[in-house]
Amino acid sequence: MSSAVKTDRSATARSGRLTRPWVPFAYLAPALLLYGLFLLVPLGRAAQFSFFEWDGLGASTFVGLDNYVAIVQDEQLREAFWHALVLIFFYAVLPLIIGLVLAAILTRANVRGMGFFRTIIFLPQVIAMVVVAVIWRQIYAPDGPLNGLLRLVGLDSLTTAWLGDYTWTLPAVGLIGTWVSTGLVTVLLMAGMAKVPRDLYEAARLDGAGAVREFFSITLPSVRGEITVALTLTIVAALKTFDLVYVTTRGGPGTSTTVPSYEVYRRAFELGEVGAAAAVGIVLTIIVFSINAVVNRIGEKK
């Protein structure tokens, strides 16, 4: 009797080991179904459209890779992708540098009212981007506050139509992205720095380390994960920028601020080139995944 019970228990254990890996899948199946239905299926349809010449209404014509070849050959599209890469500096790199300095100083100084400061600096993330764009368009206006301030301090020669100048328009739009992203990056880094054990800093000070050495030897390696998350979020924001460009410049003056997302809109809804717009969207998606895969790969290295 006992041997039969043991045999039955063994069979049950083996059966449990065989079926247990499928239990998490049963829980994840609804989420995976929704993910596929609302993300993968539309992405697949966009990829399908990218192989056709279609105006969105009438009959479509299969053109193979012609829409993708046009992206390489079209100077305006190449310029749009270059502008998106430039915006990565303003949306991701610059906020990361500013955020690291701010977070390190505020964490080290243990400033009073830190909760209020976090709320204020995070506020740009809460405001709708369209509202942000309208506000900054007024700031950058020829008779706006920025030029008014420059005139007030005697720098009249520096005043310009910031959103109408071929040289300064893209940096001006990029600085809006810096203003929006800095708060998010700073809050993320402050949260990471707050988890660093104080004993490490005390030991470093006993060894004669200064503030700069503490930052590079202790603080920076300890917030590697937060830096990776911050870069991922801000790079995606930079590459998919549309509403900011649409409200402030509409890609102008000329094509000096065109970006891929704006080109997708323009080609699909203004020019009626849905297939070409889909191809631009697919290429942009690949670039976003590629850059963030590299960032996460670097962030995972010890």
Residue pairs with C-beta under 8 A, 6 or more apart in sequence:
43 285
46 278
46 281
46 282
47 278
47 282
49 60
49 274
49 275
49 278
50 67
50 68
50 275
50 278
50 279
50 281
50 282
51 62
51 63
51 64
51 65
51 67
51 275
52 60
52 61
52 62
52 63
52 275
53 60
53 61
53 63
53 66
53 67
53 273
53 275
53 276
54 60
54 61
54 274
54 275
55 272
55 273
55 274
56 268
56 272
56 274
57 272
60 275
63 275
67 275
67 276
67 278
67 279
68 279
68 283
70 77
70 276
70 279
71 77
71 78
71 279
71 280
71 283
72 78
76 255
76 258
76 263
77 260
77 263
77 280
79 255
79 258
80 255
80 258
80 259
80 260
80 262
80 263
81 260
81 283
81 284
81 287
83 170
83 256
83 257
83 258
83 259
84 238
84 239
84 241
84 259
84 260
84 284
84 287
86 170
86 174
87 170
87 173
87 174
87 177
87 238
87 239
87 241
87 259
88 234
88 235
88 238
88 239
88 291
89 174
90 171
90 174
90 175
90 177
90 178
90 238
91 174
91 177
91 178
91 180
91 181
91 234
91 235
91 237
91 238
91 241
92 181
92 230
92 231
92 234
92 235
92 238
94 178
94 182
95 178
95 181
95 182
95 184
95 185
95 186
95 230
95 234
96 185
96 227
96 230
96 231
96 234
98 178
98 182
98 185
98 186
99 182
99 185
99 186
99 188
99 189
99 230
100 189
100 220
102 121
102 182
102 186
103 186
103 189
103 190
103 193
104 193
104 215
104 219
106 114
106 117
106 190
107 190
107 193
107 194
108 211
111 117
114 190
118 187
118 190
121 182
121 183
121 186
121 187
122 183
122 184
122 187
123 183
124 132
124 179
124 180
124 182
124 183
125 180
125 183
125 184
129 180
129 243
129 244
130 243
130 247
132 176
132 180
132 244
133 176
133 243
133 244
133 246
133 247
133 248
134 247
136 176
136 179
136 248
137 163
137 247
137 248
138 144
138 145
139 145
139 146
140 146
140 162
140 163
140 172
140 248
141 147
141 163
142 159
142 160
142 161
146 162
147 159
147 160
147 162
150 156
150 158
150 159
151 159
160 168
162 168
162 169
162 172
163 169
163 172
163 173
163 248
163 249
164 252
164 253
165 253
166 253
166 254
166 256
169 249
169 252
169 253
169 256
169 257
170 256
170 257
173 244
173 245
173 248
173 249
173 257
176 244
176 248
177 237
177 238
177 241
177 244
180 237
181 234
181 237
184 230
184 233
184 234
185 230
185 234
188 226
188 229
188 230
189 223
189 226
189 227
189 230
191 226
192 222
192 223
192 225
192 226
193 219
193 222
193 223
195 222
196 218
196 219
196 222
196 223
200 218
201 214
201 218
204 213
204 214
204 217
204 218
205 214
209 217
224 299
225 299
227 299
228 295
228 296
228 298
228 299
228 300
231 295
231 299
232 292
232 295
232 296
235 288
235 291
235 292
235 295
236 288
236 292
239 260
239 261
239 284
239 287
239 288
239 291
240 261
240 284
240 288
241 259
241 261
242 259
242 261
242 262
242 264
242 265
245 251
245 257
245 258
245 259
245 261
245 262
246 262
246 265
248 257
249 256
249 257
250 262
251 257
251 258
251 259
251 262
251 266
260 280
260 281
260 283
260 284
261 284
263 277
263 280
264 277
264 280
264 281
264 284
265 277
267 273
267 274
267 276
267 277
267 280
268 274
268 277
268 278
